[in-house]
Amino acid sequence: MHTTCPGIHGNLPVTIMQDCNGTGCCTTQVYSEFARGFDIKFVRHKIGKLKLKAHSNRSSIWDTIDVTSNYASIPWAIAVDEPGPLGNSKDYACLSNHSSSQLAYQYHYTDTPQYHCYCDGGYRGNPYITDGCSRDKGYDPIQRKTNCSRWCGEISVPFPFGLEDGCSARMSFQLNCTNSSLSALLFLDEFDDTAGYSRNYVQYINISGGLVNVKYNLYEAERLSVRVFQDPGLYVASGGVVLQQWAVANLTCHEAQQNKTGYACVSINSICLGVNSEQEYVGYRCKCLAGFDGNPYITDGCKDVDECPRNTMYDTTIKMCVSTKEQNLVLG
């Protein structure tokens, strides 16, 4: 693998640029899955010849070299010391209850079996420590910051969602307002690309329906659910539409109600509902009781809307009492 850098032409010096476009800088993809590292060697290429000659004299360019990467990952696994079932090993690493193990990918540089641990379905955490896998405890019903901004342009961002640290109930509900004038609202771990390749723009949030309307780019299949790195699995699309159902935590209503300090349905006039995908149970969400409307995730958020005074009636479209003409009942 090698790449070619432009040299000095006439009086034009080689300049290291911040945004590499091939002039004065070099860029190349490096795949080092099985190596411990890699070296960089600078050589001079004589025009008209294929021979590459190493350049050993240190020059001023060495003082300005900067090697960067926008992505890196290090796969790892645990070697099996003894033959037989993994769980029988005296050094078995999956210590937590509700954890399991599976054989990892067999790297070609070793014949030793390797495995990794994971929390069982419905549990999250660290399977390598005692009691590390537990039911979902990631929801915080208390807004930790005051005076939170609740708008991205024309899009309302009500709690449990938020735009800043301390303004949402969990990290997967924190959104990124990349452009307020354009109402450009993204999930926190999505990138904002001016070329138009960003995914999963949020168009509106429906609290009472437990829905998020998501606009995909042309290269993203609408049938795919939003995958938020912090909490995978809390969003689910159904029927191939862009409306995403969401759950506040991967718990049943019964489990959630056992932990009063972490229970999301804090309004006294709210109820707990289960959220299901076509394949499995996702978690729970909250909804105002019949006759009440508002935000069940905040104290006193569900307001009584169907008790109207005389000569008024409740209009379900605008969710308020409106005047009506009194009609006389004629008995025949």
N, C-alpha and C positions, 0 to 999 in steps of 0.2 A: 504494500500500500504506500502510495506517495502522492503528494500534491505539489503543484508548481506555483511559486510566487513570482510576481513581476519584479524585474531588476531595475536598475537605474538607467534611464534613457535620457541622454543629454544631461541637462542640468536639473532634471526633476528627481528629487530625492524620494526614497521609499518612506511612506508615512504610515504609521500604525493608526488605523481608524477605529472609532468606537463601533460603528455599524459596518461590518465587513461586507463590501460589495465586490470583492475580487481585485480591487485596486489598492495596493499598499498593504494588503493583509491576505491571509490565507484561511480557508476554512475547509474542514474535512470531517467525515463521519468516522468515528473510531469505535470498533466493536472489540471489546476485551473481556468477553464472558469467561474465558478459561485462563486468562493471564492474571498475574499478580499486579501488573502495571504496564506502562509503556514508556518508551524513550522517544525523544524528538531529536532528529539529526538534520542540520542544515547543510545542503550541498549546492554547488554551482553547476549549472547545466550549460554546456557550451552549445551555442546555436549551430544547428546542422549536424550535430552528433548526438548519439543516444547515451554516451558514456556520462555517468554522474560522478563527480569528484567531490569528496568530502571537504568542507571548508572548516579548517581547524583553527584558524586565527580568530581570536575573540574580537568582535567589533562592537560598535556602539549600539547595534540593534539588540544585543543581549541584555542591555539595561532597560529595554522597553518591552521585552517579550511578555505577553500575558496570555496564558492558556485558560480558557473558560469552557464550561459545559452547562447546558440547560437541562440536562437529565442524567441521572446516574442511579444505578441500583446494584445492590450486592446480595445475591441469593445465598442463603445459608441453610444448613440442616445439621442434625445430630447424628453422628456415626453410631451404628449398632455394635456394641462391644461383645455381645454374646448371641449365639444363634438361638432361634426359637421365637415364640410370640413376643412382640415388643413389650407388652405390659409385664412380662415376667423378669425383665432385666432389673438388676439391683440398682442400676443407675438410671432407671426410667425417668424421663424428664417431665412428663405430663402430670404434675403434682395435684392440680386442682380437681375437685369434684366437678362433674359435668364437663369433663374434657376427654378428648380422644386423640389418637395419633394415626398417621398414615405415612406410608413410604413416600419419600420425596423423589424427585427426578434423579435418575442415576447418572451423575456426571461421568464422562468418559475417561477422566483422568484418575479414577479410583474405582475399584471393584467392591469397596465396602458399602453395605446397605446403609441408607440414611433415612431419617424420618423427621417430621415436624409435628407439633401439637396444635390443636385448635379447640375452641370452645364448642360444645354441642349446640344444636339448633335451639334458638330462643335464649341463649346465654351469650354474654359478651365479657371481654376482659382479657386477662393474662393467664393462659393455661399452664404456664411454667411455675406458678407460685401457688401455695396453699390458699384455697378459697378465692382464687383469682378470677374464676368464671362465675358470673352472677347474672341475675335478670337485669333488664335495662334500667339503669338508675341515672340516665343522662338528662332527664327533664328537670328543669328548675322553674317552678311556678312563680318565682319572685323576680320582678324586674330590678336588676341590681344597679342600674344607672337612672338618674332622674333627667327630665327634659330630653328624652330621646326623640330624634327626628323620625317622623312617621310617614314621610312622603318622599317619593322619588319622581319628581316632575308631577305627573297627573296620577301616579299609581300610589294608592294607600298601602302602607306596610304596617298592619296592626300586630300587636302582641298575640301569639307567641313568636312571630317573626320580628326581625329587627335589622337595622342597618349598621349598628355599632356594637362593640364589645359591651356586654352588660345589658343590652336592649332586647335580646332574644332569649327564648327559653332553653335553647340548645344550639350548638355550633351549626348543625345542619339547617337551622332556621335563620341563620344570619345571612343576609343578602348584600350584594354589592351594587350600589347605585353608581354606575360608571359615567353616566351623563344625565344630569337632572333635566336639562333643557329638552332632551330627546326622550325622556322617561326610559332610559336604558338600564334595566334592572337584571342582574345576573345572580346565580348562585355563587357563594363565596369562593369555591374552588374552581370556577370556570374562568377561562382566560378571555380577555377583551382584545380582539384582533381587529384592527382598522380595515383589514381586507375583507371582513365580513364572514369569517369562518367560526366565530364564536357560537357556542351552543346554548340552548335552554334559556332564552330571554323570558323573564316573567312578565306577563301582561296584566294580570290582576290576581288578587288573592281573595277567595271566598271563604270566610271564616265559618259561617253557618252551614255551608255545604261540605266543608272539609276539602276544598278543591283549590288547585293552583293552575291557572291557564298558562301554558308554556308555548312559546313560539320557537320552532326549530329552524335551523338553516336548511338549505336545499340538500345538503349532504347527510343530513341526519334523518333516520327513519322515525316517523312519528309514533310508531308502535313501541319504541323503546321507552322505558321509564327513566326518569332522572336518577342519576347515580351520584350522590353526594358523598365525597370521600369520608367525612367524619362519621356519618351514620348511613351506611348503605342499607337499602331495603325499607326505608320509611316512606318512600314515594312509590306509587305504582300507577301505571296507565292501564285503563281497561277499554277494550273494544277498539283499540287502535286510534284513539282520539288524543288530542293534545291536552285535555284536562287531566291533571294528575291528582289522584287522591293522595292524601297524606295522613300519617298517624303521628301522634305526639311522642309515643314510646312503644316499643315492642313488648307490650304487656297485655294481658287480658284485663277487662274492667275489674274483675274480682281482685286480681293481683295489685292493680294500681290503687284501689280503694283501701288496701291494707296499709299503705304508706301515705298517711295524711300530709306529711310535709312535702312530698313530691307529687301529689295528685294534681293533675292539670285542671280539672273541672272545678275551679274555685268559686264560681258564681253560685249562690244558693239555689238559683232557679235554672240549673243546668243538669244534664244527664250524660252518661257515658255510653258511647257506641263503639262497636267493633268495626274495624276496617279489614276487608278481605280482598285479595287478588284472585285471579282465576286459579292460581296454583296453591295458595296458602294463606294463612292468617297473617296480617301485617302488623296490627297493633290496635290501639284505641285512640279515639278522638272525643271531643266534647260538643254538645249542642244545647241550645236554649230549649227549655220546655215549651210545649204548645201554649200559645198565648203570650209568649215572651220573645223578645228579639234583642240582639246585640252580640257582645263578645263573652262567651262563657269562660274564657281563660283569664279574665281579670275580675277582681272583687266587685260585686254589684254590677257586672257587665250585662246581665240579661234583664232588660226592662219590660215591665208589664205594658203590653200594647193593645190588648183587646177589651179593656174596660173604658169605654167612651161615655161621656155624659149624655144627657137627654138631647135629642135633635142632632146627634152626631153618630157616625158609624166608622168602623175601622176599615181603612183602605189598605189592602194587602200589597198593592203595587208601590205605594209611597211609604208604607209602614207607619201610618199615623192616623189620628181621628180627624174626620172631615165633616163639614156641615151637610145636613140632608133635610129635605122638606118633610114636614110632618104630614103624614097621610091619614085621612079619616077612614075608619073601617065602617062600611055600610052593611048593616045586617038586614037580610031580606026575609 
